[in-house]
Amino acid sequence: GGGKPPDLVVIVADATQLARNLYLVLQVLEFELPCVLCLNMMDEAEARRPSANALARWLDIPLVGTTARTGQGIDDLAATLAHALEHPRTGRVLVTYSPAVEAAIARVRDALPEAWQSTERRTRAAALWALLSMDERDELQGLDTQLRERCAEAHLAASSAGTDLDHEVIRARYAVIDAQLPSLMEVPRPSRGKQDRTELLDRVLLHPVLGFGIFIAIMFALFQALFTW
């Protein structure tokens, strides 16, 4: 609460679980913190391999692909961290929230401790964090009573209008991720030989006469196997 922001945030994301890990990335970007994304386990992503270039362009932050098991990319990561400390980049805010969430943020932000209020972007992020983190069941200590009351009021007002703030925020973040995800993946290019075989099979199996004959033959063999053989 109110301490000096970190000089740099290093986010280590699992390349095989990109959507889930991007949720954390969006949260960090909202706080306007300088960050570097380390995309680990690239060797296991295989057919669903993320495109490091596409991700870096979309998020507007430095990104390095690594394989910690073999050490691949570690030197590049060290060099990227050194450069990011000298030339920090905070990325861009990618999520647009509903009017209900914006109204809740406006209700809470004035009650934030003064130390939490800095730039417009960080103040909004702090208000959103408070809305999602503070309730009657949390175990947070040393937080202002007025802030708790404002969060409760915001949730009550939203609930009265039929809105669940937590679900609204989560839905908005994953909507951005899901919409962008297809363009963030590398498209594997089949070898020429494999492509030729695929095209040949397509020409045969999708032929209006020959393809239908093959279908009848397969179905006949299937029924014979089940009921005769």
C-alpha positions as CSV (number, residue, x, y, z in Angstrom):
1,G,0.0,0.0,0.0
2,G,1.8,3.1,-1.3
3,G,5.3,1.6,-1.7
4,K,7.5,2.5,-4.6
5,P,6.4,0.8,-7.8
6,P,8.8,-1.9,-9.1
7,D,11.3,-0.8,-11.7
8,L,10.3,-3.7,-13.9
9,V,7.8,-6.6,-13.8
10,V,8.9,-9.8,-15.5
11,I,5.9,-12.0,-16.3
12,V,6.7,-15.6,-17.0
13,A,3.8,-17.1,-19.0
14,D,3.2,-20.7,-20.1
15,A,3.1,-20.8,-23.9
16,T,0.9,-23.8,-23.8
17,Q,-1.8,-21.9,-21.7
18,L,-1.6,-18.6,-23.4
19,A,-5.2,-17.3,-22.8
20,R,-5.1,-18.0,-19.1
21,N,-1.7,-16.3,-18.8
22,L,-2.7,-13.3,-20.8
23,Y,-5.3,-12.4,-18.2
24,L,-2.5,-11.6,-15.8
25,V,-0.6,-9.6,-18.5
26,L,-3.7,-7.4,-19.0
27,Q,-3.9,-6.7,-15.3
28,V,-0.3,-5.6,-15.1
29,L,-0.7,-3.4,-18.2
30,E,-3.6,-1.6,-16.6
31,F,-1.3,-0.6,-13.7
32,E,1.0,1.1,-16.1
33,L,4.0,-0.9,-14.9
34,P,7.1,-1.4,-17.0
35,C,7.2,-5.1,-17.9
36,V,8.8,-7.8,-20.0
37,L,6.9,-10.9,-21.0
38,C,8.9,-14.2,-20.9
39,L,7.0,-16.8,-22.9
40,N,8.3,-20.1,-21.5
41,M,7.8,-23.7,-22.6
42,M,7.8,-22.8,-26.3
43,D,9.1,-26.2,-27.1
44,E,5.9,-27.9,-25.8
45,A,3.5,-25.5,-27.6
46,E,4.0,-27.4,-30.9
47,A,1.0,-26.9,-33.2
48,R,-0.5,-24.2,-30.9
49,R,2.7,-22.2,-30.8
50,P,2.3,-18.5,-30.0
51,S,3.8,-15.9,-32.3
52,A,6.3,-13.9,-30.3
53,N,6.3,-11.1,-32.8
54,A,2.5,-10.8,-33.0
55,L,2.2,-10.8,-29.2
56,A,4.9,-8.1,-28.8
57,R,3.1,-5.9,-31.3
58,W,-0.3,-6.3,-29.8
59,L,0.8,-5.8,-26.2
60,D,3.5,-3.2,-27.1
61,I,6.0,-4.6,-24.6
62,P,9.3,-6.5,-25.0
63,L,8.8,-10.3,-25.3
64,V,11.2,-13.2,-25.3
65,G,10.5,-16.8,-26.0
66,T,12.3,-19.3,-23.7
67,T,12.7,-23.0,-22.9
68,A,13.8,-23.1,-19.3
69,R,14.4,-26.9,-19.5
70,T,17.2,-26.5,-22.0
71,G,18.2,-22.9,-21.3
72,Q,17.2,-21.7,-24.8
73,G,16.5,-18.0,-24.9
74,I,17.8,-17.2,-21.4
75,D,20.7,-15.1,-22.7
76,D,18.2,-13.1,-24.9
77,L,16.0,-12.7,-21.8
78,A,18.9,-11.2,-19.7
79,A,19.7,-8.8,-22.5
80,T,16.1,-7.8,-22.9
81,L,15.8,-7.1,-19.1
82,A,18.9,-4.9,-19.1
83,H,17.5,-2.9,-22.1
84,A,14.0,-2.6,-20.5
85,L,15.5,-1.2,-17.3
86,E,17.1,1.6,-19.4
87,H,14.1,2.0,-21.7
88,P,11.0,0.9,-19.9
89,R,7.7,0.3,-21.8
90,T,4.3,0.0,-20.1
91,G,2.4,-1.3,-23.0
92,R,-1.2,-0.3,-23.8
93,V,-4.5,-0.7,-22.1
94,L,-6.6,-3.2,-24.2
95,V,-9.8,-3.7,-22.2
96,T,-12.9,-1.4,-22.4
97,Y,-15.3,-1.9,-19.5
98,S,-19.0,-1.6,-19.5
99,P,-20.7,1.6,-18.1
100,A,-21.6,-0.3,-14.9
101,V,-18.0,-1.1,-14.2
102,E,-16.9,2.5,-15.0
103,A,-19.6,3.8,-12.6
104,A,-18.2,1.6,-9.9
105,I,-14.7,2.7,-10.5
106,A,-15.8,6.3,-10.3
107,R,-17.6,5.6,-7.0
108,V,-14.5,4.0,-5.4
109,R,-11.5,6.0,-6.7
110,D,-12.1,9.1,-4.5
111,A,-11.9,6.8,-1.4
112,L,-8.5,5.4,-2.4
113,P,-5.6,6.2,-0.1
114,E,-3.6,9.2,-1.4
115,A,-0.5,7.0,-1.9
116,W,-2.5,4.8,-4.4
117,Q,-3.4,7.8,-6.5
118,S,-0.8,8.7,-9.1
119,T,-1.5,8.7,-12.8
120,E,-5.0,8.4,-14.2
121,R,-4.2,4.9,-15.4
122,R,-2.8,3.6,-12.1
123,T,-5.6,5.2,-10.1
124,R,-8.2,3.5,-12.2
125,A,-6.4,0.1,-11.9
126,A,-6.2,0.5,-8.1
127,A,-9.9,1.2,-7.9
128,L,-10.7,-1.8,-10.0
129,W,-8.4,-4.0,-7.9
130,A,-10.2,-2.8,-4.7
131,L,-13.6,-3.6,-6.3
132,L,-12.5,-7.1,-7.1
133,S,-10.5,-7.9,-4.0
134,M,-12.4,-6.3,-1.0
135,D,-15.5,-7.9,0.4
136,E,-16.7,-9.3,3.8
137,R,-14.7,-12.5,3.3
138,D,-11.3,-11.1,2.4
139,E,-8.3,-11.3,4.7
140,L,-6.7,-8.0,3.7
141,Q,-5.3,-6.0,6.6
142,G,-4.8,-2.3,7.2
143,L,-7.2,-0.9,4.6
144,D,-9.3,2.2,5.1
145,T,-12.8,1.6,6.3
146,Q,-14.2,4.2,3.9
147,L,-12.7,2.3,1.0
148,R,-14.4,-0.9,2.1
149,E,-17.7,1.0,2.4
150,R,-17.4,2.5,-1.0
151,C,-16.6,-0.9,-2.6
152,A,-19.7,-2.4,-0.8
153,E,-21.8,0.4,-2.0
154,A,-20.6,0.0,-5.6
155,H,-21.4,-3.7,-5.6
156,L,-24.8,-3.1,-4.0
157,A,-25.7,-0.5,-6.6
158,A,-24.5,-2.8,-9.5
159,S,-26.4,-5.8,-8.0
160,S,-29.6,-3.7,-7.7
161,A,-29.3,-3.0,-11.5
162,G,-28.8,-6.7,-12.2
163,T,-25.0,-6.6,-12.7
164,D,-22.3,-8.7,-11.1
165,L,-19.2,-6.5,-11.2
166,D,-16.7,-9.4,-10.8
167,H,-18.2,-11.3,-13.8
168,E,-18.4,-8.1,-15.9
169,V,-14.7,-7.4,-15.5
170,I,-13.6,-11.0,-16.1
171,R,-15.9,-11.3,-19.1
172,A,-14.5,-8.1,-20.6
173,R,-10.9,-9.2,-20.2
174,Y,-11.4,-12.6,-21.7
175,A,-13.5,-11.2,-24.5
176,V,-10.4,-9.2,-25.6
177,I,-8.2,-12.2,-25.2
178,D,-10.5,-14.6,-27.1
179,A,-11.0,-12.2,-29.9
180,Q,-7.3,-11.7,-30.4
181,L,-6.1,-15.2,-29.8
182,P,-6.3,-16.6,-33.3
183,S,-4.1,-13.9,-34.7
184,L,-1.5,-14.5,-32.0
185,M,-0.8,-18.1,-33.1
186,E,1.8,-19.2,-35.7
187,V,0.3,-21.0,-38.6
188,P,2.2,-24.2,-39.2
189,R,3.2,-24.7,-42.9
190,P,2.9,-28.3,-44.0
191,S,5.7,-29.7,-46.0
192,R,5.2,-29.9,-49.8
193,G,5.0,-33.7,-49.7
194,K,2.4,-33.7,-47.0
195,Q,0.4,-31.0,-48.8
196,D,0.5,-33.0,-52.1
197,R,-0.9,-36.1,-50.3
198,T,-3.6,-34.0,-48.7
199,E,-4.7,-32.5,-52.0
200,L,-4.7,-35.9,-53.6
201,L,-6.9,-37.4,-50.9
202,D,-9.2,-34.4,-51.2
203,R,-9.6,-34.8,-55.0
204,V,-10.4,-38.5,-54.5
205,L,-12.7,-38.5,-51.4
206,L,-14.6,-35.3,-52.4
207,H,-15.2,-36.4,-56.0
208,P,-19.0,-36.4,-56.7
209,V,-18.9,-39.9,-58.1
210,L,-15.8,-41.7,-56.9
211,G,-16.1,-40.2,-53.4
212,F,-19.7,-41.4,-53.0
213,G,-18.6,-44.9,-54.1
214,I,-15.9,-44.9,-51.5
215,F,-18.4,-43.8,-48.9
216,I,-20.8,-46.7,-49.8
217,A,-17.9,-49.2,-49.7
218,I,-16.8,-48.0,-46.3
219,M,-20.3,-48.1,-44.9
220,F,-20.9,-51.7,-46.4
221,A,-17.6,-52.9,-44.8
222,L,-18.6,-51.3,-41.5
223,F,-22.0,-53.1,-41.4
224,Q,-20.5,-56.4,-42.5
225,A,-17.9,-56.1,-39.7
226,L,-20.7,-55.4,-37.1
227,F,-23.4,-57.8,-38.1
228,T,-21.7,-60.6,-40.2
229,W,-18.0,-60.9,-39.4
